[in-house]
Structures are given as structure tokens and as C-alpha cells.
Amino acid sequence: QLLNHTSGISDPFFGAPWMDTILANPTRVFTPNEVAGWVGAPLFPAGTSWGYSNTNYVLAGMIAQSAGGYSLARLIRDSILTPLNMDSTFIDVEEPTNGTLAHRWWNRVVNPVTQDYHDTSRVGLNSAVGYAGSIFSTSSEMVQWYNALFNGQVIEQLSMNELTTFIATDNPNYQYGLGLSRDITLG
């Protein structure tokens, strides 16, 4: 339910007071435990609907870290990135920046103001959202990652079947699996 966003767990990142807190403290490292404390009332009973929540990834990362006994950055590096020779991919805040970063992903227009967080320190934003958006890579290593994932080099077929079991969302052209989405664009 965390990975396919049917948990009902709310996402505090897109509004006040938490986004304001992050933006007011752009160089502060926010911990996963602190972020978990920001979660408000459930959006719906678990398993009854779909609603994207960055908090799901924060909680999934906390679970993986607890089960693995190491930081999630180390688990990802040791289990995935190093074996695949993905040396240009890094977990922001926890690992050093590796290379030139493209304009970052968060831009939105709130009439009439455009919010563009590209020039904001990545520390506050990426420590708060954790593994919901703090892994940076190159286009060639992204191709390498998806090739390895979909060709059985990362997970077994049973897990791939679970990963690609897509569920309906509130958009008929958009479905979600376990951290993987499927879109129909222009037919």
C-alpha cells in the first residue's frame, strides 16, 4: 500500500505549514522520523482508494533501513548502484553531488506566480522528501537502470509481476504499480 499509494497516508509536502517550514530552512536536514510526525489524518481508509503521497516513500525507506540495518543510501549503493556500475547516480544529501545537475523537477504555476525551487538549496527539500525524489542520475544511467530492472538483473520475475500490477487512479489515463506508473499520452 505504501508503494502503490493505496495507504491513505496524507502528503504534507505540498502545503502549509510544512512546505513553508522546509523553504524557511533550506539548508536544514530534516529526518525521516521528523517528517513522519508531520503526517495528518488519513485521506481514506487503507486499501480503499488511491492518492499519491511522498510520505509513503519516506516510510518505505524507514522500513528498508530498519530491516537492512544500514542507511538506505548504503543499501541502494551496495545492492544496486555498485553492482550495475552506476557511478554517476547518487542519493542527494547523503552522498556527494556527482556531475552537473539539470534544472530540477519542481516547477509549478500557481496563478499568477510560478514556483521554481531550482535555486533553493536541495538539502531541506531532498532530506524532507527523502527517497520520493532525492536520487539523481544521468540519462544514460537511467536507461541502464531500466534495462537492468526489466531484464531480470535486479529482481526476480515474481517481484516484477508485483511491481507491474497497475491499479486505477482518479485519472483513467494513469495507472500506478509499486513505485512505477503507466500513462496513456495522446492516445
N, CA, C and O atoms as a DFTB+ gen file, in Angstrom:
748 C
 N C O
     1  1       0.818      -1.204       0.000
     2  2       0.000       0.000       0.000
     3  2       0.858       1.263       0.000
     4  3       0.444       2.290      -0.537
     5  1       2.066       1.195       0.606
     6  2       2.945       2.360       0.551
     7  2       3.418       2.602      -0.876
     8  3       3.395       3.736      -1.353
     9  1       3.845       1.547      -1.557
    10  2       4.437       1.717      -2.880
    11  2       3.423       1.940      -3.989
    12  3       3.763       2.531      -5.013
    13  1       2.187       1.484      -3.815
    14  2       1.204       1.767      -4.863
    15  2       0.232       2.882      -4.449
    16  3      -0.750       3.152      -5.139
    17  1       0.523       3.511      -3.329
    18  2      -0.199       4.693      -2.860
    19  2      -1.675       4.430      -2.571
    20  3      -2.536       5.264      -2.847
    21  1      -1.946       3.251      -2.009
    22  2      -3.290       2.954      -1.532
    23  2      -3.331       2.943      -0.007
    24  3      -4.284       2.443       0.590
    25  1      -2.294       3.496       0.620
    26  2      -2.201       3.504       2.089
    27  2      -3.157       4.493       2.740
    28  3      -3.546       4.302       3.893
    29  1      -3.541       5.537       2.030
    30  2      -4.371       6.582       2.604
    31  2      -3.578       7.603       3.407
    32  3      -4.151       8.555       3.937
    33  1      -2.258       7.412       3.501
    34  2      -1.417       8.317       4.285
    35  2      -1.318       9.668       3.576
    36  3      -1.049       9.738       2.377
    37  1      -1.539      10.728       4.337
    38  2      -1.547      12.065       3.753
    39  2      -0.141      12.504       3.351
    40  3       0.856      11.950       3.813
    41  1      -0.086      13.508       2.484
    42  2       1.168      14.060       1.987
    43  2       1.264      15.512       2.434
    44  3       0.612      16.381       1.856
    45  1       2.079      15.789       3.468
    46  2       2.139      17.147       3.989
    47  2       3.020      18.100       3.178
    48  3       3.114      19.280       3.517
    49  1       3.659      17.619       2.128
    50  2       4.689      18.406       1.467
    51  2       4.179      19.530       0.577
    52  3       4.928      20.467       0.301
    53  1       2.965      19.473       0.129
    54  2       2.522      20.441      -0.863
    55  2       1.750      21.616      -0.285
    56  3       1.110      22.362      -1.026
    57  1       1.804      21.785       1.007
    58  2       1.067      22.898       1.579
    59  2       1.668      23.380       2.874
    60  3       2.681      22.866       3.347
    61  1       1.019      24.382       3.437
    62  2       1.443      24.920       4.722
    63  2       0.994      23.937       5.810
    64  3      -0.015      23.255       5.630
    65  1       1.704      23.849       6.911
    66  2       2.873      24.653       7.246
    67  2       4.192      23.999       6.856
    68  3       5.248      24.611       7.015
    69  1       4.155      22.751       6.343
    70  2       5.407      22.018       6.192
    71  2       6.248      22.500       5.032
    72  3       7.466      22.607       5.178
    73  1       5.660      22.794       3.893
    74  2       6.468      23.326       2.794
    75  2       7.053      24.675       3.198
    76  3       8.190      24.994       2.852
    77  1       6.272      25.463       3.928
    78  2       6.791      26.739       4.417
    79  2       7.975      26.511       5.360
    80  3       8.953      27.256       5.316
    81  1       7.892      25.502       6.197
    82  2       8.978      25.166       7.124
    83  2      10.228      24.758       6.360
    84  3      11.332      25.184       6.698
    85  1      10.062      23.943       5.341
    86  2      11.205      23.496       4.530
    87  2      11.847      24.690       3.826
    88  3      13.067      24.852       3.855
    89  1      11.027      25.517       3.199
    90  2      11.555      26.660       2.454
    91  2      12.186      27.696       3.374
    92  3      13.113      28.396       2.965
    93  1      11.704      27.807       4.604
    94  2      12.298      28.744       5.563
    95  2      13.617      28.221       6.125
    96  3      14.390      28.980       6.710
    97  1      13.872      26.930       5.948
    98  2      15.088      26.293       6.466
    99  2      15.746      25.470       5.361
   100  3      15.888      24.256       5.505
   101  1      16.150      26.109       4.259
   102  2      16.578      25.365       3.075
   103  2      17.850      24.540       3.251
   104  3      18.088      23.618       2.470
   105  1      18.666      24.843       4.246
   106  2      19.908      24.082       4.424
   107  2      19.832      23.127       5.618
   108  3      20.832      22.507       5.981
   109  1      18.684      23.010       6.212
   110  2      18.497      22.117       7.361
   111  2      18.221      20.703       6.871
   112  3      17.501      20.507       5.893
   113  1      18.794      19.724       7.552
   114  2      18.499      18.323       7.256
   115  2      17.306      17.906       8.094
   116  3      17.349      17.942       9.323
   117  1      16.230      17.507       7.406
   118  2      15.034      17.001       8.071
   119  2      15.136      15.482       8.133
   120  3      15.467      14.844       7.134
   121  1      14.858      14.903       9.284
   122  2      14.985      13.454       9.449
   123  2      13.684      12.757       9.069
   124  3      12.613      13.360       9.136
   125  1      13.772      11.484       8.668
   126  2      12.547      10.742       8.358
   127  2      11.595      10.675       9.555
   128  3      10.380      10.770       9.377
   129  1      12.122      10.512      10.760
   130  2      11.244      10.474      11.939
   131  2      10.505      11.793      12.120
   132  3       9.324      11.806      12.467
   133  1      11.199      12.901      11.885
   134  2      10.571      14.213      11.980
   135  2       9.465      14.346      10.932
   136  3       8.364      14.802      11.241
   137  1       9.758      13.953       9.710
   138  2       8.781      14.045       8.626
   139  2       7.576      13.156       8.911
   140  3       6.442      13.547       8.634
   141  1       7.806      11.973       9.457
   142  2       6.690      11.077       9.794
   143  2       5.755      11.749      10.794
   144  3       4.553      11.486      10.792
   145  1       6.300      12.610      11.644
   146  2       5.476      13.333      12.604
   147  2       4.605      14.403      11.982
   148  3       3.691      14.903      12.638
   149  1       4.857      14.768      10.747
   150  2       4.067      15.773      10.047
   151  2       2.781      15.206       9.457
   152  3       1.900      15.961       9.047
   153  1       2.669      13.890       9.413
   154  2       1.535      13.252       8.742
   155  2       0.240      13.564       9.479
   156  3       0.137      13.407      10.696
   157  1      -0.731      14.003       8.716
   158  2      -2.033      14.333       9.284
   159  2      -2.989      13.153       9.215
   160  3      -2.577      11.999       9.095
   161  1      -4.240      13.463       9.293
   162  2      -5.286      12.448       9.251
   163  2      -5.237      11.700       7.919
   164  3      -4.877      12.284       6.897
   165  1      -5.592      10.421       7.919
   166  2      -5.613       9.663       6.662
   167  2      -6.545      10.303       5.635
   168  3      -7.562      10.904       5.982
   169  1      -6.176      10.159       4.372
   170  2      -7.013      10.672       3.288
   171  2      -8.214       9.770       3.048
   172  3      -9.277      10.225       2.625
   173  1      -8.026       8.473       3.328
   174  2      -9.077       7.469       3.144
   175  2      -8.624       6.218       3.880
   176  3      -7.439       6.091       4.189
   177  1      -9.537       5.286       4.170
   178  2      -9.115       4.035       4.812
   179  2      -8.158       3.260       3.903
   180  3      -8.379       3.166       2.696
   181  1      -7.109       2.713       4.484
   182  2      -6.087       1.984       3.724
   183  2      -6.722       0.940       2.816
   184  3      -7.605       0.183       3.219
   185  1      -6.237       0.925       1.563
   186  2      -6.669      -0.073       0.599
   187  2      -7.966       0.229      -0.114
   188  3      -8.413      -0.576      -0.931
   189  1      -8.592       1.372       0.169
   190  2      -9.899       1.649      -0.431
   191  2      -9.858       2.631      -1.586
   192  3     -10.857       2.794      -2.287
   193  1      -8.728       3.289      -1.803
   194  2      -8.635       4.282      -2.868
   195  2      -7.168       4.465      -3.229
   196  3      -6.307       3.712      -2.775
   197  1      -6.894       5.484      -4.057
   198  2      -5.531       5.789      -4.455
   199  2      -5.290       7.274      -4.243
   200  3      -6.153       8.098      -4.545
   201  1      -4.108       7.617      -3.721
   202  2      -3.717       9.007      -3.573
   203  2      -2.216       9.087      -3.407
   204  3      -1.670       8.583      -2.425
   205  1      -1.536       9.720      -4.364
   206  2      -0.080       9.818      -4.305
   207  2       0.341      10.547      -3.039
   208  3      -0.228      11.580      -2.687
   209  1       1.342      10.003      -2.358
   210  2       1.865      10.623      -1.149
   211  2       3.364      10.384      -1.056
   212  3       3.809       9.238      -0.977
   213  1       4.143      11.458      -1.065
   214  2       5.590      11.343      -0.867
   215  2       5.908      10.641       0.452
   216  3       6.926       9.958       0.566
   217  1       5.046      10.808       1.437
   218  2       5.254      10.200       2.751
   219  2       5.350       8.685       2.649
   220  3       6.059       8.056       3.434
   221  1       4.651       8.098       1.700
   222  2       4.743       6.646       1.523
   223  2       6.185       6.213       1.286
   224  3       6.630       5.204       1.833
   225  1       6.921       6.980       0.466
   226  2       8.311       6.639       0.180
   227  2       9.209       6.889       1.384
   228  3      10.160       6.143       1.617
   229  1       8.911       7.933       2.147
   230  2       9.675       8.190       3.378
   231  2       9.517       6.986       4.309
   232  3      10.503       6.481       4.846
   233  1       8.282       6.529       4.500
   234  2       8.025       5.392       5.392
   235  2       8.618       4.095       4.842
   236  3       9.176       3.302       5.601
   237  1       8.504       3.873       3.536
   238  2       9.096       2.665       2.936
   239  2      10.609       2.674       3.123
   240  3      11.205       1.632       3.398
   241  1      11.236       3.842       2.977
   242  2      12.672       3.965       3.200
   243  2      13.044       3.664       4.640
   244  3      14.065       3.027       4.899
   245  1      12.219       4.119       5.584
   246  2      12.477       3.837       7.000
   247  2      12.394       2.340       7.270
   248  3      13.195       1.804       8.036
   249  1      11.439       1.666       6.651
   250  2      11.276       0.221       6.824
   251  2      12.485      -0.516       6.249
   252  3      13.046      -1.400       6.896
   253  1      12.882      -0.146       5.031
   254  2      14.033      -0.805       4.396
   255  2      15.300      -0.597       5.211
   256  3      16.101      -1.518       5.372
   257  1      15.478       0.600       5.718
   258  2      16.666       0.899       6.515
   259  2      16.663       0.091       7.806
   260  3      17.700      -0.433       8.213
   261  1      15.520      -0.010       8.445
   262  2      15.418      -0.788       9.681
   263  2      15.660      -2.272       9.416
   264  3      16.362      -2.935      10.181
   265  1      15.088      -2.786       8.349
   266  2      15.267      -4.208       8.008
   267  2      16.685      -4.515       7.571
   268  3      17.216      -5.580       7.884
   269  1      17.306      -3.583       6.844
   270  2      18.650      -3.816       6.317
   271  2      19.764      -3.526       7.303
   272  3      20.869      -4.052       7.167
   273  1      19.486      -2.699       8.291
   274  2      20.487      -2.377       9.287
   275  2      21.499      -1.324       8.874
   276  3      22.452      -1.061       9.608
   277  1      21.309      -0.721       7.717
   278  2      22.213       0.313       7.208
   279  2      21.362       1.466       6.687
   280  3      20.144       1.358       6.551
   281  1      22.045       2.571       6.400
   282  2      21.315       3.686       5.781
   283  2      20.766       3.209       4.437
   284  3      21.343       2.334       3.791
   285  1      19.657       3.791       4.033
   286  2      19.076       3.409       2.752
   287  2      20.023       3.763       1.609
   288  3      20.077       3.050       0.607
   289  1      20.767       4.854       1.748
   290  2      21.754       5.215       0.723
   291  2      22.774       4.094       0.546
   292  3      23.124       3.738      -0.579
   293  1      23.247       3.543       1.656
   294  2      24.219       2.443       1.566
   295  2      23.574       1.188       0.975
   296  3      24.186       0.504       0.154
   297  1      22.348       0.884       1.387
   298  2      21.658      -0.286       0.833
   299  2      21.499      -0.161      -0.683
   300  3      21.742      -1.119      -1.417
   301  1      21.093       1.018      -1.146
   302  2      20.923       1.236      -2.586
   303  2      22.261       1.169      -3.306
   304  3      22.380       0.543      -4.359
   305  1      23.266       1.818      -2.732
   306  2      24.599       1.817      -3.346
   307  2      25.140       0.389      -3.427
   308  3      25.570      -0.047      -4.494
   309  1      25.123      -0.347      -2.303
   310  2      25.710      -1.686      -2.259
   311  2      24.917      -2.720      -3.053
   312  3      25.502      -3.619      -3.657
   313  1      23.593      -2.600      -3.056
   314  2      22.743      -3.622      -3.680
   315  2      22.440      -3.370      -5.145
   316  3      22.201      -4.310      -5.903
   317  1      22.447      -2.100      -5.549
   318  2      22.012      -1.776      -6.907
   319  2      23.066      -0.998      -7.689
   320  3      23.520      -1.442      -8.744
   321  1      23.449       0.154      -7.170
   322  2      24.287       1.066      -7.961
   323  2      25.675       0.508      -8.239
   324  3      26.141       0.558      -9.377
   325  1      26.346      -0.027      -7.213
   326  2      27.694      -0.567      -7.432
   327  2      27.666      -1.800      -8.336
   328  3      28.450      -1.862      -9.283
   329  1      26.793      -2.791      -8.084
   330  2      26.772      -3.949      -8.991
   331  2      26.462      -3.592     -10.444
   332  3      26.927      -4.268     -11.361
   333  1      25.683      -2.536     -10.656
   334  2      25.341      -2.120     -12.026
   335  2      26.320      -1.088     -12.583
   336  3      26.120      -0.575     -13.684
   337  1      27.378      -0.781     -11.828
   338  2      28.371       0.216     -12.239
   339  2      27.729       1.563     -12.560
   340  3      28.092       2.224     -13.533
   341  1      26.785       1.948     -11.736
   342  2      26.111       3.235     -11.912
   343  2      26.794       4.260     -11.013
   344  3      26.280       4.605      -9.949
   345  1      27.942       4.736     -11.444
   346  2      28.744       5.619     -10.595
   347  2      28.404       7.102     -10.756
   348  3      28.985       7.940     -10.067
   349  1      27.474       7.439     -11.652
   350  2      27.043       8.828     -11.797
   351  2      25.707       9.082     -11.104
   352  3      25.193      10.201     -11.129
   353  1      25.152       8.058     -10.494
   354  2      23.893       8.180      -9.770
   355  2      24.221       8.358      -8.292
   356  3      25.099       7.681      -7.757
   357  1      23.512       9.274      -7.637
   358  2      23.792       9.493      -6.221
   359  2      22.522       9.855      -5.471
   360  3      21.554      10.349      -6.050
   361  1      22.548       9.597      -4.168
   362  2      21.446       9.921      -3.280
   363  2      21.780      11.272      -2.662
   364  3      22.699      11.383      -1.850
   365  1      21.033      12.290      -3.047
   366  2      21.335      13.649      -2.626
   367  2      21.245      13.788      -1.108
   368  3      20.474      13.084      -0.455
   369  1      22.016      14.672      -0.573
   370  2      22.179      14.997       0.833
   371  2      23.041      13.943       1.527
   372  3      23.913      14.296       2.322
   373  1      22.820      12.670       1.247
   374  2      23.577      11.606       1.895
   375  2      24.875      11.274       1.169
   376  3      25.802      10.738       1.777
   377  1      24.954      11.585      -0.115
   378  2      26.160      11.327      -0.901
   379  2      26.557      12.619      -1.615
   380  3      25.713      13.488      -1.834
   381  1      27.829      12.753      -1.977
   382  2      28.250      13.977      -2.663
   383  2      27.641      14.088      -4.060
   384  3      27.407      13.087      -4.737
   385  1      27.393      15.323      -4.469
   386  2      26.900      15.589      -5.818
   387  2      27.924      15.076      -6.818
   388  3      29.127      15.277      -6.651
   389  1      27.438      14.416      -7.849
   390  2      28.330      13.829      -8.842
   391  2      27.923      14.325     -10.217
   392  3      27.039      13.747     -10.849
   393  1      28.556      15.387     -10.686
   394  2      28.265      15.902     -12.020
   395  2      27.409      17.156     -11.979
   396  3      27.090      17.688     -10.916
   397  1      27.054      17.601     -13.152
   398  2      26.225      18.793     -13.310
   399  2      24.762      18.381     -13.276
   400  3      24.365      17.421     -13.936
   401  1      23.968      19.105     -12.510
   402  2      22.549      18.781     -12.407
   403  2      21.737      19.610     -13.393
   404  3      21.965      20.808     -13.559
   405  1      20.810      18.963     -14.025
   406  2      19.871      19.674     -14.893
   407  2      18.913      20.470     -14.010
   408  3      18.904      20.313     -12.789
   409  1      18.117      21.313     -14.631
   410  2      17.103      22.051     -13.886
   411  2      16.221      21.039     -13.187
   412  3      15.710      20.111     -13.814
   413  1      16.045      21.213     -11.905
   414  2      15.340      20.204     -11.117
   415  2      13.858      20.143     -11.414
   416  3      13.308      21.004     -12.101
   417  1      13.232      19.130     -10.896
   418  2      11.890      18.705     -11.246
   419  2      10.776      19.555     -10.720
   420  3       9.664      19.445     -11.236
   421  1      10.979      20.387      -9.747
   422  2       9.843      21.034      -9.111
   423  2       9.618      22.436      -9.639
   424  3      10.296      23.378      -9.229
   425  1       8.697      22.567     -10.519
   426  2       8.208      23.847     -11.005
   427  2       6.701      23.727     -11.066
   428  3       6.168      22.743     -11.579
   429  1       6.028      24.710     -10.552
   430  2       4.586      24.688     -10.721
   431  2       4.075      26.107     -10.800
   432  3       4.653      27.024     -10.217
   433  1       3.006      26.277     -11.514
   434  2       2.415      27.589     -11.668
   435  2       1.185      27.648     -10.788
   436  3       0.253      26.859     -10.938
   437  1       1.198      28.594      -9.870
   438  2       0.045      28.858      -9.028
   439  2      -0.372      30.275      -9.393
   440  3       0.241      31.250      -8.956
   441  1      -1.415      30.374     -10.194
   442  2      -1.786      31.652     -10.823
   443  2      -1.699      32.805      -9.847
   444  3      -2.246      32.733      -8.747
   445  1      -1.026      33.852     -10.231
   446  2      -0.217      34.022     -11.433
   447  2       1.268      33.764     -11.174
   448  3       2.099      34.112     -12.012
   449  1       1.618      33.169     -10.047
   450  2       3.016      33.025      -9.638
   451  2       3.562      31.659     -10.046
   452  3       2.907      30.635      -9.857
   453  1       4.774      31.659     -10.610
   454  2       5.461      30.403     -10.891
   455  2       6.375      30.098      -9.724
   456  3       7.223      30.916      -9.367
   457  1       6.210      28.926      -9.124
   458  2       7.101      28.499      -8.057
   459  2       8.180      27.627      -8.676
   460  3       7.904      26.555      -9.214
   461  1       9.404      28.104      -8.589
   462  2      10.528      27.383      -9.152
   463  2      11.564      27.225      -8.055
   464  3      12.184      28.203      -7.637
   465  1      11.752      26.007      -7.589
   466  2      12.636      25.743      -6.468
   467  2      14.033      25.313      -6.903
   468  3      14.809      24.827      -6.079
   469  1      14.366      25.479      -8.169
   470  2      15.664      25.038      -8.654
   471  2      16.826      25.690      -7.914
   472  3      17.817      25.022      -7.618
   473  1      16.723      26.960      -7.616
   474  2      17.820      27.661      -6.956
   475  2      17.778      27.564      -5.435
   476  3      18.661      28.091      -4.760
   477  1      16.764      26.899      -4.888
   478  2      16.683      26.676      -3.450
   479  2      17.639      25.548      -3.088
   480  3      17.778      24.585      -3.841
   481  1      18.294      25.662      -1.950
   482  2      19.185      24.587      -1.506
   483  2      18.435      23.261      -1.560
   484  3      17.278      23.171      -1.149
   485  1      19.099      22.248      -2.064
   486  2      18.480      20.923      -2.154
   487  2      18.416      20.238      -0.800
   488  3      17.654      19.285      -0.640
   489  1      19.184      20.685       0.174
   490  2      19.292      19.983       1.454
   491  2      17.931      19.865       2.146
   492  3      17.504      18.762       2.487
   493  1      17.251      20.994       2.355
   494  2      15.961      20.947       3.034
   495  2      14.931      20.133       2.275
   496  3      14.294      19.244       2.838
   497  1      14.768      20.442       0.980
   498  2      13.778      19.733       0.161
   499  2      14.073      18.237       0.081
   500  3      13.186      17.417       0.319
   501  1      15.302      17.879      -0.248
   502  2      15.601      16.477      -0.506
   503  2      15.789      15.646       0.749
   504  3      15.608      14.429       0.707
   505  1      16.150      16.273       1.879
   506  2      16.176      15.486       3.112
   507  2      14.755      15.249       3.598
   508  3      14.468      14.191       4.159
   509  1      13.863      16.207       3.395
   510  2      12.475      16.042       3.837
   511  2      11.741      14.987       3.008
   512  3      11.103      14.096       3.569
   513  1      11.825      15.080       1.695
   514  2      11.085      14.114       0.871
   515  2      11.822      12.790       0.753
   516  3      11.245      11.797       0.310
   517  1      13.090      12.765       1.144
   518  2      13.843      11.515       1.151
   519  2      13.816      10.814      -0.188
   520  3      14.138      11.412      -1.215
   521  1      13.441       9.572      -0.185
   522  2      13.526       8.742      -1.382
   523  2      12.342       8.914      -2.318
   524  3      12.168       8.136      -3.256
   525  1      11.526       9.935      -2.066
   526  2      10.461      10.262      -3.007
   527  2      10.989      11.130      -4.145
   528  3      10.258      11.395      -5.099
   529  1      12.230      11.574      -4.066
   530  2      12.732      12.411      -5.147
   531  2      14.138      12.904      -4.952
   532  3      14.507      13.940      -5.505
   533  1      14.934      12.198      -4.183
   534  2      16.281      12.712      -3.920
   535  2      17.387      11.877      -4.545
   536  3      18.548      12.003      -4.155
   537  1      17.053      11.039      -5.493
   538  2      18.070      10.270      -6.202
   539  2      18.285      10.941      -7.558
   540  3      17.344      11.121      -8.330
   541  1      19.526      11.304      -7.834
   542  2      19.878      11.974      -9.083
   543  2      20.695      11.024      -9.952
   544  3      21.475      10.217      -9.447
   545  1      20.508      11.130     -11.250
   546  2      21.209      10.246     -12.173
   547  2      21.395      10.951     -13.512
   548  3      20.899      12.057     -13.725
   549  1      22.110      10.295     -14.395
   550  2      22.249      10.771     -15.763
   551  2      21.240      10.034     -16.632
   552  3      20.721       8.989     -16.241
   553  1      20.968      10.576     -17.799
   554  2      20.021       9.901     -18.694
   555  2      20.549       8.522     -19.103
   556  3      19.774       7.571     -19.199
   557  1      21.841       8.404     -19.342
   558  2      22.382       7.105     -19.755
   559  2      22.291       6.083     -18.622
   560  3      22.029       4.907     -18.874
   561  1      22.502       6.515     -17.381
   562  2      22.375       5.558     -16.279
   563  2      20.914       5.234     -15.979
   564  3      20.621       4.154     -15.465
   565  1      20.000       6.138     -16.285
   566  2      18.581       5.809     -16.145
   567  2      18.205       4.720     -17.155
   568  3      17.476       3.787     -16.816
   569  1      18.691       4.832     -18.372
   570  2      18.465       3.785     -19.375
   571  2      19.079       2.473     -18.893
   572  3      18.463       1.413     -19.007
   573  1      20.273       2.548     -18.364
   574  2      20.950       1.360     -17.826
   575  2      20.120       0.731     -16.706
   576  3      19.952      -0.488     -16.670
   577  1      19.595       1.564     -15.786
   578  2      18.780       1.074     -14.674
   579  2      17.529       0.365     -15.184
   580  3      17.259      -0.768     -14.785
   581  1      16.767       1.009     -16.053
   582  2      15.525       0.394     -16.531
   583  2      15.799      -0.849     -17.365
   584  3      15.018      -1.800     -17.323
   585  1      16.870      -0.860     -18.107
   586  2      17.246      -2.057     -18.857
   587  2      17.526      -3.213     -17.889
   588  3      17.036      -4.325     -18.085
   589  1      18.315      -2.942     -16.844
   590  2      18.629      -3.987     -15.857
   591  2      17.376      -4.431     -15.125
   592  3      17.176      -5.627     -14.913
   593  1      16.531      -3.489     -14.736
   594  2      15.307      -3.827     -14.000
   595  2      14.385      -4.709     -14.831
   596  3      13.925      -5.749     -14.360
   597  1      14.116      -4.297     -16.066
   598  2      13.149      -5.022     -16.890
   599  2      13.730      -6.251     -17.580
   600  3      12.997      -6.990     -18.237
   601  1      15.016      -6.479     -17.443
   602  2      15.631      -7.682     -17.995
   603  2      16.072      -8.661     -16.918
   604  3      16.912      -9.524     -17.173
   605  1      15.518      -8.539     -15.723
   606  2      15.721      -9.529     -14.674
   607  2      17.040      -9.461     -13.930
   608  3      17.387     -10.417     -13.237
   609  1      17.789      -8.378     -14.040
   610  2      19.076      -8.276     -13.346
   611  2      18.938      -7.722     -11.931
   612  3      19.897      -7.758     -11.160
   613  1      17.770      -7.216     -11.581
   614  2      17.603      -6.568     -10.285
   615  2      16.670      -7.352      -9.377
   616  3      16.990      -7.586      -8.211
   617  1      15.526      -7.758      -9.896
   618  2      14.553      -8.503      -9.096
   619  2      14.070      -9.717      -9.874
   620  3      14.167      -9.771     -11.099
   621  1      13.549     -10.682      -9.139
   622  2      13.028     -11.899      -9.762
   623  2      11.677     -11.635     -10.419
   624  3      11.044     -10.611     -10.162
   625  1      11.246     -12.554     -11.257
   626  2      10.015     -12.369     -12.028
   627  2       8.783     -12.191     -11.134
   628  3       7.904     -11.393     -11.460
   629  1       8.703     -12.910     -10.030
   630  2       7.557     -12.769      -9.131
   631  2       7.461     -11.328      -8.617
   632  3       6.375     -10.751      -8.558
   633  1       8.606     -10.762      -8.249
   634  2       8.623      -9.368      -7.796
   635  2       8.305      -8.414      -8.942
   636  3       7.633      -7.404      -8.733
   637  1       8.777      -8.719     -10.147
   638  2       8.459      -7.890     -11.309
   639  2       6.956      -7.907     -11.579
   640  3       6.370      -6.884     -11.934
   641  1       6.341      -9.069     -11.410
   642  2       4.889      -9.159     -11.587
   643  2       4.168      -8.245     -10.602
   644  3       3.202      -7.575     -10.967
   645  1       4.636      -8.214      -9.347
   646  2       4.039      -7.328      -8.354
   647  2       4.284      -5.866      -8.709
   648  3       3.380      -5.037      -8.610
   649  1       5.501      -5.557      -9.121
   650  2       5.886      -4.192      -9.475
   651  2       5.003      -3.646     -10.587
   652  3       4.647      -2.468     -10.582
   653  1       4.654      -4.493     -11.531
   654  2       3.898      -4.067     -12.713
   655  2       2.417      -4.438     -12.644
   656  3       1.744      -4.503     -13.673
   657  1       1.918      -4.677     -11.454
   658  2       0.478      -4.830     -11.272
   659  2      -0.073      -3.429     -11.051
   660  3      -0.003      -2.891      -9.946
   661  1      -0.613      -2.852     -12.092
   662  2      -1.053      -1.467     -12.067
   663  2      -2.488      -1.378     -11.576
   664  3      -3.324      -2.227     -11.883
   665  1      -2.753      -0.330     -10.806
   666  2      -4.098      -0.091     -10.299
   667  2      -4.619       1.225     -10.854
   668  3      -3.849       2.089     -11.275
   669  1      -5.924       1.360     -10.846
   670  2      -6.561       2.579     -11.335
   671  2      -6.325       3.725     -10.357
   672  3      -6.209       3.523      -9.148
   673  1      -6.258       4.921     -10.908
   674  2      -6.187       6.142     -10.108
   675  2      -7.413       6.971     -10.456
   676  3      -8.331       6.475     -11.110
   677  1      -7.438       8.217     -10.030
   678  2      -8.561       9.080     -10.376
   679  2      -8.493       9.589     -11.812
   680  3      -9.406      10.277     -12.270
   681  1      -7.412       9.254     -12.529
   682  2      -7.241       9.630     -13.932
   683  2      -7.303       8.357     -14.778
   684  3      -6.458       7.479     -14.601
   685  1      -8.259       8.225     -15.680
   686  2      -8.384       6.994     -16.466
   687  2      -7.181       6.700     -17.362
   688  3      -7.019       5.569     -17.818
   689  1      -6.336       7.701     -17.621
   690  2      -5.140       7.515     -18.453
   691  2      -3.877       7.266     -17.639
   692  3      -2.782       7.212     -18.198
   693  1      -4.020       7.114     -16.320
   694  2      -2.859       6.989     -15.437
   695  2      -3.092       5.857     -14.453
   696  3      -4.090       5.834     -13.732
   697  1      -2.154       4.919     -14.434
   698  2      -2.218       3.788     -13.509
   699  2      -0.919       3.729     -12.719
   700  3       0.111       4.240     -13.158
   701  1      -0.979       3.099     -11.544
   702  2       0.191       3.060     -10.681
   703  2       0.462       1.644     -10.210
   704  3      -0.446       0.925      -9.792
   705  1       1.744       1.251     -10.284
   706  2       2.184      -0.043      -9.766
   707  2       2.876       0.166      -8.437
   708  3       2.420       0.972      -7.626
   709  1       3.959      -0.537      -8.195
   710  2       4.720      -0.357      -6.961
   711  2       5.874       0.598      -7.230
   712  3       6.993       0.165      -7.504
   713  1       5.605       1.880      -7.153
   714  2       6.616       2.884      -7.424
   715  2       6.848       3.113      -8.902
   716  3       7.829       3.749      -9.286
   717  1       5.977       2.614      -9.714
   718  2       6.100       2.693     -11.171
   719  2       4.735       3.087     -11.729
   720  3       3.713       2.531     -11.326
   721  1       4.717       4.035     -12.648
   722  2       3.429       4.441     -13.195
   723  2       3.349       4.141     -14.685
   724  3       4.359       3.940     -15.359
   725  1       2.119       4.117     -15.173
   726  2       1.871       3.894     -16.587
   727  2       0.886       4.959     -17.053
   728  3      -0.203       5.103     -16.497
   729  1       1.286       5.699     -18.080
   730  2       0.471       6.788     -18.629
   731  2       0.070       6.495     -20.048
   732  3       0.819       5.870     -20.799
   733  1      -1.105       6.939     -20.416
   734  2      -1.508       6.975     -21.820
   735  2      -1.487       8.439     -22.209
   736  3      -2.249       9.240     -21.667
   737  1      -0.627       8.790     -23.140
   738  2      -0.458      10.171     -23.554
   739  2      -0.822      10.304     -25.021
   740  3      -0.280       9.593     -25.867
   741  1      -1.719      11.193     -25.317
   742  2      -2.174      11.433     -26.692
   743  2      -2.642      10.141     -27.359
   744  3      -2.346       9.891     -28.527
   745  1      -3.357       9.344     -26.621
   746  2      -3.909       8.103     -27.149
   747  2      -2.950       6.956     -27.075
   748  3      -3.283       5.844     -27.486
